[in-house]
Amino acid sequence: MARRDREASTGRETARRGGFVREFVTGIGLLGRGFARYRRDPGLLIAGIVPALIAAIAVLGALGVLIYFATDIAGAITPFADDWSSGPRGLIHLVAGLSLVGACGLVAFVAFTSITLAIGDPFYEKIAVRVEDELGGVPNAVQIPWWRSLGQGVLESIRLVAVSAVFGIPLFLAGFLPVVGQTAVPVIGALVGGWFLAIELVGAPFARRGLRLADRRRVLRQNRPLAVGFGAAVFVCFLVPLGAIVTMPAAVAGGALLSRRVLAPGERDPVLTAADHPF
């Protein structure tokens, strides 16, 4: 009996892990379907690149300033190394600088997404609406004046950026750990950053249903592997030079697909055609 119980428990654990991986991969696929929109709505998505370009200039400028002063900041936050010999002191300053830039990079990605969505709200709203209309639309969609939607979105984005900054602190400290700080921490950072990006990118579809930031967190928490898979894929694409600019419109389309999947789980995705595949 005990052996059968152990086997049953092992089977459930294996199924749970398999379900996690399957949902994670499905989330990645949602971004791929977002990229496929470039074939179907090239004009609309290309127009969505302009706000992303403006936001990228602002965020990259801020990151550039941080990188320029990274050495000075690293020295200021590691006073315990002031009396060390030049070799170890230089090494700890390098690690501190890299950890600082990495942690701020996580916050920068979330801030970039928030700023881009605020600047390009009309374009991205149209992308999300068109994606959802093709899948049946949103019955009784809530109509919110643009000025109210913008104000609400900015406030929620500020809260989200602030929370991501709090999460960036332990990741910054973990960056000092030998080996782990240079291997596991970047992966964890991508997953954490992906989570926050997913929350940000489903904002417009949730708002059309009268749902706010707390609702986004609650619903995505119930579908965490799916949300993290999607967000982590966006995060990785943002790391590629100019990737954030090209990815942003596709990420908005993918966010609409993610929203529909988690808010209407009983609906089946339409059969994919050749145009739905990114490659």
Secondary structure, DSSP 8 states (H G I E B T S, - for coil): -HHHHHHHHHHHHHHHHHHHHHHHHHHHHHHHHHHTHHHH-HHHHHHTHHHHHHHHHHHHHHHHHHHHTHHHHHHHH-GGGTTS-HHHHHHHHHHHHHHHHHHHHHHHHHHHHHHHHHHTHHHHHHHHHHHHHHTT--TT-----HHHHHHHHHHHHHHHHHHHHHHHHHHHHHTTSTTHHHHHHHHHHHHHHHHHHHHHHTHHHHHHTT--HHHHHHHHHTTHHHHHHHHHHHHHHHHSTTHHHHHHHHHHHHHHHHHHHHH-TTS------GGGS--
